[in-house]
Amino acid sequence: MGTRASVVSICLLVAGVGATVAASSAAIRSSSGSNPQSNADFFVAADQVLQVMSKILDLPVKAPLKKSIRTKAEIRQYLVAEEKKDESSQKRYADQRTLEAFGLIPKGFPLDSFMLDVLTDQVAGLYDPKQKEFFIADWIDPVEQKPVMAHELTHALDDQYFHLEKWQKAVRENDDASLARDAVVEGSAVAAMMDYSLVGMHTSVRDVPDIAPFIESGVASDMDKDPNLAKAPQYIRDELLFPYLDGAVFTQQVLKATAGWPDFKKVFRNPPVSSQQILHPNLYFQGVKPRTITLPHLKSAIPHGWNKLDENVIGEFALGEVLKQFVDANKAKHFASMWHGDRYALFENKKTKQTILVVLLALDTERDTTSFFGTYREALEKKYSVKQPTAKGPEFAGFGHVFLRCFQDECLSVEGAKRAVFDHIGRNLGWMPLTNTRAVSRDAVPGRSAALN
């Protein structure tokens, strides 16, 4: 469930952060006056920056790199080609429908074309691990070129040691784990880019109390200036930012807790397994991992004529985004942090194109489940404009074709199906049958049937 699928490493949005740091240290750094403008100057500067990054990261250069400057049209052509290689049209359709089902983008939102426009305008530089090539956008301001190089050449050096394409694809079947690895790759490159810009100031990211506000202020300004991003659904903005901002904060915490960049290699060898470990680095340090959740047998519960489009993991980050669509952001963050694992599946009717969304969430404790139930129900009620459930009981609510139940330390929600489907899934989970549920007037849900049969 996401908008970023390519293993290509992109310097997106954050070039201005490095440029700001570079500008603040311009009077100190002896090299700050040399900015690549021609191809020849670009090649010389790239080689110089590569040597600096090699020293900062404690990663000696193993092989020379391909490098080039590209126009916006060339970048767009490259992104289109990579999208076709990395994802089938069926996968892109499934991603679109999944985001719609969770309420993260409006129905019919032109996701593919929108993301292509955003990336074309926002890509400052790029490293392709397949071709072992680094290139930079020709429209980047000269002041920003070296920080962008520092970011992309961090990817290049990481690739020489950790084989980024293979490393990222190893968890491709788990969207949340993939997002966590994206955060390691992009977040560490942001932190390394900042260290490059701070070299002349004799300080580093390890010495800064918290880099988050600095990054947030620069990136938020850049986002607001971009006409596409300014009107983007909140989830798209947040998911684009997560690997860079939260990944950089995670990187800073690792650098502070260890001897610095020489020890960061261990993160690639033992990567975080969830967005939760990125959001809460202490859980990574402590080795606290989410539960692996398996959905019960669904084929027997889902009616004939429905195809499964998608099955994957939401994760703490995306769960917070789902809740944030319908409840206060701080409340969403608080309850999303109770996440301990999940699995979801999305089905589509062959004829009507209606969907059934099945979500099984695990929470940290049964006590968390009790409080989480109220917020999750509130979110679903707002999502479907419900004033009052059509059926309810202890930690159970149903309205129209939407049902929610929490049992012990798990919560099951089914959206778009009849009550019989929901009950069947509950039985397949081995949950005790529901008792003491009562129907409420159907008038409470305008335009929807109670679907209690």
C-alpha positions as CSV (number, residue, x, y, z in Angstrom):
1,M,0.0,0.0,0.0
2,G,2.0,2.9,-1.2
3,T,3.0,5.3,-4.0
4,R,6.8,4.5,-4.1
5,A,7.6,1.2,-5.7
6,S,10.8,1.7,-7.6
7,V,14.2,0.7,-6.1
8,V,15.7,3.7,-7.9
9,S,17.1,6.1,-5.2
10,I,15.9,9.6,-5.7
11,C,17.0,12.9,-4.1
12,L,13.6,14.4,-3.8
13,L,12.5,17.6,-2.0
14,V,15.5,17.7,0.3
15,A,18.1,19.3,-1.9
16,G,17.2,22.7,-0.4
17,V,18.1,21.4,3.1
18,G,21.6,20.7,2.1
19,A,21.8,24.0,0.2
20,T,20.7,25.9,3.3
21,V,23.4,24.2,5.4
22,A,26.0,24.8,2.7
23,A,25.1,28.4,2.4
24,S,25.4,28.9,6.2
25,S,28.9,27.4,6.1
26,A,30.0,29.1,2.8
27,A,32.3,31.5,4.6
28,I,34.1,28.6,6.3
29,R,34.3,25.9,3.6
30,S,37.1,26.5,1.2
31,S,35.4,24.5,-1.5
32,S,32.1,26.3,-1.3
33,G,32.9,28.7,-4.2
34,S,33.3,26.0,-6.8
35,N,29.9,25.0,-8.3
36,P,29.7,22.7,-11.3
37,Q,28.1,24.4,-14.3
38,S,29.5,22.7,-17.4
39,N,29.8,18.9,-18.0
40,A,33.5,19.0,-17.4
41,D,33.1,20.9,-14.1
42,F,30.3,18.5,-13.1
43,F,32.5,15.4,-13.6
44,V,35.4,17.0,-11.6
45,A,33.1,18.1,-8.8
46,A,31.3,14.7,-8.6
47,D,34.7,12.9,-8.2
48,Q,35.7,15.4,-5.5
49,V,32.4,14.9,-3.6
50,L,32.6,11.2,-4.0
51,Q,36.0,11.2,-2.2
52,V,34.6,13.3,0.6
53,M,31.6,11.1,1.1
54,S,33.8,8.0,1.0
55,K,35.7,9.4,4.0
56,I,32.6,10.5,5.9
57,L,30.8,7.2,5.5
58,D,34.0,5.1,6.0
59,L,33.2,3.3,2.7
60,P,36.3,3.3,0.3
61,V,35.3,3.6,-3.4
62,K,35.4,0.2,-5.0
63,A,34.7,1.1,-8.6
64,P,34.2,4.2,-10.8
65,L,30.7,5.5,-11.5
66,K,28.8,6.5,-14.6
67,K,27.5,10.1,-14.2
68,S,25.6,12.6,-16.3
69,I,23.5,15.7,-16.3
70,R,19.9,15.2,-17.6
71,T,17.1,17.5,-18.7
72,K,13.6,17.4,-17.3
73,A,12.3,15.7,-20.4
74,E,15.1,13.0,-20.1
75,I,14.2,12.5,-16.4
76,R,10.5,12.1,-17.2
77,Q,11.3,9.6,-19.9
78,Y,13.5,7.6,-17.5
79,L,10.8,7.6,-14.8
80,V,8.2,6.3,-17.2
81,A,10.5,3.5,-18.4
82,E,11.3,2.5,-14.8
83,E,7.7,2.4,-13.7
84,K,6.9,0.0,-16.5
85,K,9.8,-2.2,-15.6
86,D,9.1,-2.3,-11.8
87,E,5.3,-2.7,-11.8
88,S,2.7,-4.2,-14.0
89,S,-0.5,-2.4,-14.8
90,Q,-2.4,-4.8,-12.7
91,K,-0.2,-4.0,-9.6
92,R,-0.7,-0.3,-10.2
93,Y,-4.4,-0.7,-10.5
94,A,-4.5,-2.8,-7.2
95,D,-2.4,-0.1,-5.4
96,Q,-4.9,2.6,-6.6
97,R,-7.9,0.6,-5.5
98,T,-6.3,-0.1,-2.1
99,L,-5.5,3.5,-1.4
100,E,-9.1,4.4,-2.3
101,A,-10.6,1.7,-0.1
102,F,-8.6,2.9,2.9
103,G,-9.8,6.5,2.2
104,L,-6.2,7.7,1.6
105,I,-6.9,9.1,-1.9
106,P,-10.2,10.2,-3.5
107,K,-11.9,7.7,-5.8
108,G,-10.8,8.1,-9.4
109,F,-7.7,10.1,-8.4
110,P,-5.2,10.1,-11.3
111,L,-2.4,8.5,-9.2
112,D,0.0,7.4,-11.9
113,S,0.0,10.6,-13.9
114,F,0.0,12.7,-10.7
115,M,3.1,10.9,-9.3
116,L,4.9,11.2,-12.6
117,D,4.3,14.9,-12.7
118,V,5.4,15.3,-9.1
119,L,8.6,13.3,-9.5
120,T,9.5,15.0,-12.8
121,D,9.3,18.4,-11.1
122,Q,10.9,17.4,-7.8
123,V,13.7,15.0,-8.7
124,A,17.0,16.8,-8.0
125,G,19.2,13.8,-8.6
126,L,19.1,10.1,-9.0
127,Y,21.2,7.0,-8.6
128,D,20.2,3.9,-10.6
129,P,21.5,0.7,-8.9
130,K,20.7,-1.4,-12.0
131,Q,23.0,0.7,-14.3
132,K,25.3,1.9,-11.5
133,E,24.8,5.4,-12.7
134,F,24.3,8.7,-11.0
135,F,22.8,11.8,-12.6
136,I,21.7,15.2,-11.6
137,A,18.9,17.5,-13.0
138,D,20.2,20.3,-15.2
139,W,17.7,22.7,-13.6
140,I,19.2,22.4,-10.1
141,D,20.6,25.7,-8.8
142,P,24.4,25.6,-8.7
143,V,24.4,26.2,-4.9
144,E,22.4,22.9,-4.5
145,Q,24.3,20.7,-6.9
146,K,27.0,19.6,-4.5
147,P,24.6,18.6,-1.7
148,V,22.5,16.7,-4.2
149,M,25.7,14.9,-5.3
150,A,26.5,14.1,-1.7
151,H,23.0,12.5,-1.3
152,E,23.2,10.5,-4.5
153,L,26.8,9.4,-4.1
154,T,25.9,8.1,-0.6
155,H,23.5,5.8,-2.5
156,A,26.3,4.8,-4.9
157,L,28.7,4.0,-2.1
158,D,26.1,2.0,-0.2
159,D,25.3,0.1,-3.4
160,Q,28.9,-0.9,-3.8
161,Y,28.8,-2.6,-0.4
162,F,25.2,-3.6,0.2
163,H,23.8,-4.1,-3.3
164,L,20.8,-1.8,-2.9
165,E,18.5,-3.3,-5.6
166,K,18.7,-6.8,-4.1
167,W,18.6,-5.5,-0.5
168,Q,15.4,-3.5,-1.2
169,K,13.7,-6.2,-3.2
170,A,14.3,-8.8,-0.5
171,V,11.2,-7.5,1.4
172,R,9.1,-6.3,-1.6
173,E,6.2,-8.5,-0.6
174,N,5.8,-6.5,2.6
175,D,5.0,-2.9,1.9
176,D,5.7,-1.8,5.5
177,A,9.1,-3.5,5.6
178,S,9.8,-2.0,2.2
179,L,9.0,1.5,3.5
180,A,11.4,0.9,6.5
181,R,14.2,0.0,4.1
182,D,13.4,3.1,2.0
183,A,13.8,5.1,5.1
184,V,17.2,3.7,5.8
185,V,18.4,4.4,2.3
186,E,17.0,7.9,1.9
187,G,17.3,9.0,5.6
188,S,20.9,8.0,5.8
189,A,21.6,9.9,2.5
190,V,19.9,13.0,4.0
191,A,22.1,12.8,7.1
192,A,25.2,12.2,5.1
193,M,24.3,15.1,2.8
194,M,24.0,17.3,5.9
195,D,27.4,16.0,7.3
196,Y,29.0,16.9,3.9
197,S,27.6,20.5,4.2
198,L,28.8,20.7,7.8
199,V,32.4,19.6,7.2
200,G,33.8,23.1,7.3
201,M,32.0,23.9,10.5
202,H,33.7,21.1,12.4
203,T,30.5,19.6,13.5
204,S,28.2,16.8,12.4
205,V,24.7,15.4,12.6
206,R,25.7,13.5,15.7
207,D,26.3,16.8,17.4
208,V,23.0,18.4,16.5
209,P,20.2,17.9,19.1
210,D,17.4,17.2,16.6
211,I,17.6,17.5,12.9
212,A,13.8,17.0,12.4
213,P,12.7,20.7,12.7
214,F,15.4,21.8,10.4
215,I,14.4,19.3,7.7
216,E,10.7,19.9,8.2
217,S,10.9,23.6,7.8
218,G,12.9,23.4,4.5
219,V,10.9,20.6,3.0
220,A,7.5,22.1,4.0
221,S,8.4,25.3,2.2
222,D,9.5,23.4,-0.9
223,M,6.2,21.4,-0.9
224,D,4.1,24.5,-0.7
225,K,5.9,26.0,-3.6
226,D,5.2,23.1,-5.9
227,P,1.7,23.4,-7.4
228,N,1.2,19.7,-7.6
229,L,2.3,18.9,-4.1
230,A,0.4,21.8,-2.7
231,K,-2.9,20.1,-3.8
232,A,-1.8,16.5,-3.2
233,P,-3.8,14.3,-0.8
234,Q,-2.2,14.5,2.6
235,Y,-1.2,10.8,2.5
236,I,0.9,11.3,-0.7
237,R,2.7,14.3,0.9
238,D,3.4,12.3,4.1
239,E,4.5,9.1,2.4
240,L,6.9,11.0,0.1
241,L,8.4,12.8,3.1
242,F,8.6,9.8,5.5
243,P,11.8,8.1,4.1
244,Y,13.6,11.4,4.1
245,L,12.5,13.0,7.4
246,D,11.7,10.0,9.6
247,G,14.6,8.1,8.0
248,A,17.0,10.9,8.8
249,V,15.8,11.1,12.4
250,F,16.3,7.4,12.7
251,T,19.8,7.6,11.2
252,Q,20.7,10.4,13.6
253,Q,19.6,8.3,16.6
254,V,21.7,5.4,15.3
255,L,24.7,7.6,14.8
256,K,24.3,9.1,18.4
257,A,23.9,5.6,19.9
258,T,27.0,4.2,18.2
259,A,30.5,5.2,17.0
260,G,28.9,7.0,14.0
261,W,29.1,6.1,10.3
262,P,31.5,3.2,10.7
263,D,28.8,1.5,12.8
264,F,26.0,2.4,10.5
265,K,27.0,-0.5,8.2
266,K,25.3,-2.7,10.8
267,V,21.9,-1.2,9.9
268,F,22.2,-2.5,6.3
269,R,23.2,-6.0,7.7
270,N,20.4,-6.0,10.3
271,P,17.8,-3.6,8.8
272,P,14.6,-2.4,10.6
273,V,11.7,-4.6,9.8
274,S,8.8,-2.1,10.0
275,S,8.0,1.6,9.9
276,Q,7.4,1.3,13.6
277,Q,11.1,0.7,14.2
278,I,11.8,3.8,12.1
279,L,9.3,5.9,14.1
280,H,10.6,4.5,17.4
281,P,14.3,3.8,17.1
282,N,14.4,2.3,20.6
283,L,12.3,-0.6,19.4
284,Y,14.9,-1.2,16.8
285,F,17.8,-1.1,19.3
286,Q,15.8,-3.5,21.6
287,G,15.0,-5.9,18.8
288,V,11.2,-5.5,19.3
289,K,9.6,-6.8,16.1
290,P,5.9,-6.8,15.1
291,R,3.9,-10.0,15.1
292,T,3.5,-11.8,11.8
293,I,-0.3,-11.8,11.2
294,T,-2.0,-14.4,8.9
295,L,-5.5,-13.9,7.6
296,P,-7.8,-16.8,8.1
297,H,-9.1,-18.7,5.1
298,L,-11.1,-16.1,3.2
299,K,-12.1,-17.9,0.1
300,S,-14.9,-19.7,1.9
301,A,-16.2,-16.4,3.3
302,I,-16.1,-14.1,0.3
303,P,-19.0,-14.6,-2.1
304,H,-18.5,-15.9,-5.6
305,G,-17.7,-13.3,-8.3
306,W,-15.1,-11.5,-6.3
307,N,-11.3,-11.4,-7.1
308,K,-8.6,-10.7,-4.6
309,L,-6.7,-7.6,-5.8
310,D,-4.3,-7.1,-3.0
311,E,-3.0,-8.6,0.3
312,N,-0.3,-6.9,2.3
313,V,0.7,-5.2,5.6
314,I,-0.4,-1.7,6.6
315,G,2.2,-0.9,9.3
316,E,2.2,1.8,12.0
317,F,2.9,4.7,9.6
318,A,0.1,3.9,7.2
319,L,-2.3,3.1,10.0
320,G,-1.7,6.5,11.5
321,E,-2.4,8.0,8.0
322,V,-5.6,6.1,7.8
323,L,-6.8,7.3,11.2
324,K,-5.6,10.8,10.5
325,Q,-8.1,11.1,7.6
326,F,-10.9,10.9,10.1
327,V,-9.7,11.8,13.6
328,D,-7.3,14.4,15.2
329,A,-3.7,14.0,14.1
330,N,-2.3,13.6,17.6
331,K,-5.0,11.1,18.5
332,A,-4.2,9.1,15.3
333,K,-0.5,9.1,16.2
334,H,-1.2,7.9,19.7
335,F,-3.4,5.0,18.7
336,A,-1.3,4.0,15.7
337,S,1.6,3.5,18.1
338,M,-0.4,0.6,19.7
339,W,0.1,-1.3,16.4
340,H,1.8,-4.7,16.8
341,G,1.2,-6.2,13.4
342,D,-1.5,-6.6,10.7
343,R,-2.6,-8.1,7.5
344,Y,-5.2,-6.8,5.0
345,A,-6.9,-8.1,1.9
346,L,-8.9,-6.3,-0.8
347,F,-11.4,-8.0,-3.0
348,E,-13.2,-6.5,-6.1
349,N,-16.5,-7.6,-7.6
350,K,-15.8,-8.6,-11.3
351,K,-19.0,-6.9,-12.5
352,T,-19.8,-3.9,-10.2
353,K,-16.2,-3.1,-9.2
354,Q,-17.3,-2.7,-5.6
355,T,-14.7,-3.7,-3.0
356,I,-14.5,-5.6,0.2
357,L,-11.7,-4.6,2.5
358,V,-10.7,-7.1,5.3
359,V,-8.3,-5.8,8.0
360,L,-6.9,-7.8,10.9
361,L,-4.9,-5.7,13.4
362,A,-2.9,-6.9,16.4
363,L,-2.4,-4.4,19.3
364,D,0.3,-4.4,22.0
365,T,-2.1,-5.4,24.8
366,E,-5.7,-6.3,25.4
367,R,-6.0,-3.0,27.3
368,D,-4.8,-1.2,24.2
369,T,-7.4,-3.1,22.2
370,T,-10.2,-1.7,24.3
371,S,-9.2,1.9,23.9
372,F,-8.3,1.4,20.2
373,F,-11.7,0.1,19.4
374,G,-13.4,3.4,20.2
375,T,-11.1,5.4,18.0
376,Y,-11.2,2.9,15.1
377,R,-15.0,2.9,15.3
378,E,-15.0,6.7,15.3
379,A,-12.9,6.7,12.2
380,L,-15.1,4.3,10.4
381,E,-18.2,6.2,11.4
382,K,-16.8,9.4,10.0
383,K,-15.6,7.6,6.9
384,Y,-19.1,6.5,6.1
385,S,-21.0,9.5,7.6
386,V,-22.7,7.3,10.3
387,K,-24.5,9.0,13.2
388,Q,-25.3,5.8,15.0
389,P,-24.4,2.1,14.5
390,T,-27.1,-0.2,13.2
391,A,-25.8,-2.9,15.5
392,K,-23.6,-2.8,18.5
393,G,-22.4,-4.8,21.5
394,P,-19.2,-5.1,23.6
395,E,-16.4,-4.1,21.3
396,F,-18.5,-4.6,18.3
397,A,-20.1,-2.2,15.9
398,G,-21.9,-2.6,12.5
399,F,-23.4,-0.1,10.2
400,G,-24.6,-0.9,6.7
401,H,-22.0,-3.1,5.1
402,V,-19.2,-2.2,7.6
403,F,-18.4,-4.2,10.7
404,L,-15.8,-3.9,13.4
405,R,-15.0,-6.2,16.3
406,C,-12.1,-6.4,18.8
407,F,-11.4,-9.6,20.6
408,Q,-8.5,-10.1,23.1
409,D,-5.5,-8.2,21.5
410,E,-6.9,-8.2,17.9
411,C,-9.4,-6.1,15.9
412,L,-11.1,-7.2,12.7
413,S,-12.8,-4.8,10.3
414,V,-14.7,-5.7,7.1
415,E,-15.9,-3.0,4.8
416,G,-18.3,-3.6,1.9
417,A,-19.7,-7.0,2.9
418,K,-22.8,-8.4,4.5
419,R,-22.9,-9.5,8.2
420,A,-22.7,-13.2,7.1
421,V,-19.3,-12.6,5.6
422,F,-18.0,-10.9,8.7
423,D,-19.3,-13.6,11.0
424,H,-17.8,-16.3,8.7
425,I,-14.4,-14.7,8.9
426,G,-14.7,-14.4,12.7
427,R,-15.4,-18.1,12.9
428,N,-12.4,-18.9,10.7
429,L,-10.3,-16.9,13.2
430,G,-11.6,-19.2,16.0
431,W,-13.2,-16.2,17.8
432,M,-16.0,-16.9,20.2
433,P,-19.4,-16.2,18.6
434,L,-20.9,-12.7,19.1
435,T,-23.6,-12.5,21.7
436,N,-25.7,-9.6,23.1
437,T,-25.5,-7.6,19.9
438,R,-28.6,-5.5,19.2
439,A,-30.0,-3.9,16.1
440,V,-30.5,-0.1,16.0
441,S,-33.0,1.7,13.8
442,R,-31.9,1.6,10.1
443,D,-32.8,5.3,10.0
444,A,-29.5,6.0,11.8
445,V,-27.7,5.2,8.6
446,P,-29.3,7.0,5.7
447,G,-29.2,5.2,2.4
448,R,-27.7,2.0,3.8
449,S,-29.2,-1.3,4.8
450,A,-28.5,-2.8,8.1
451,A,-27.1,-5.9,6.5
452,L,-27.5,-7.9,9.7
453,N,-28.4,-11.2,8.0
